[in-house]
């Protein structure tokens, strides 16, 4: 649902996101999922779960491990979800 809300909000409200600054490149996501909106939701839900898990783990590990966990989130986002 967050995807649908964001996608609609970004399309109708210029204050939500500016062109080129969207946190998710929906065109890329659409291409990578062959236009399957159900698969798009699954991919975004998987990323959401992974990000929440890694953020929670940051509070449980030695501080020296936090940059590696943050890097994992960044790389995952950049490879499949971020605007290029």
VENVEN-V933416 format. One record per backbone hydrogen bond with DSSP energy under -1.0 kcal/mol. NH is the residue of the N-H (numbers start at 1). CO is the residue of the C=O. E is the energy in kcal/mol with one decimal. If there is no record, write none. Layout:
nh: [NH & NH]
co: [CO & CO]
e: [E & E]
This chain:
nh: [5 & 6 & 7 & 8 & 9 & 10 & 11 & 12 & 13 & 16 & 21 & 25 & 26 & 29 & 30 & 31 & 32 & 33 & 34 & 35 & 36 & 37 & 40 & 41 & 42 & 43 & 44 & 45 & 46 & 47 & 48 & 49 & 50 & 51 & 52 & 53 & 54 & 55 & 56 & 57 & 58 & 60 & 61 & 65 & 69 & 70 & 71 & 72 & 73 & 74 & 75 & 76 & 77 & 78 & 79 & 80 & 81 & 82]
co: [1 & 2 & 3 & 4 & 5 & 6 & 7 & 8 & 9 & 13 & 18 & 81 & 24 & 25 & 26 & 27 & 28 & 29 & 31 & 30 & 33 & 35 & 36 & 37 & 38 & 39 & 40 & 41 & 42 & 43 & 44 & 45 & 46 & 47 & 48 & 49 & 50 & 51 & 52 & 53 & 54 & 57 & 57 & 62 & 65 & 66 & 67 & 68 & 69 & 70 & 71 & 72 & 73 & 74 & 75 & 76 & 77 & 77]
e: [-2.8 & -3.2 & -3.4 & -2.4 & -3.2 & -3.4 & -1.4 & -1.6 & -2.8 & -1.6 & -2.6 & -1.8 & -1.4 & -2.5 & -2.6 & -2.3 & -2.8 & -1.6 & -1.1 & -2.7 & -2.0 & -1.0 & -2.3 & -2.2 & -2.1 & -2.8 & -2.6 & -2.6 & -2.5 & -2.3 & -2.4 & -2.6 & -2.5 & -3.0 & -2.4 & -2.4 & -2.7 & -2.6 & -2.4 & -2.2 & -1.5 & -1.6 & -1.2 & -2.7 & -1.6 & -2.7 & -2.4 & -1.9 & -1.7 & -2.5 & -3.0 & -2.2 & -2.5 & -2.7 & -2.2 & -1.4 & -2.7 & -2.7]
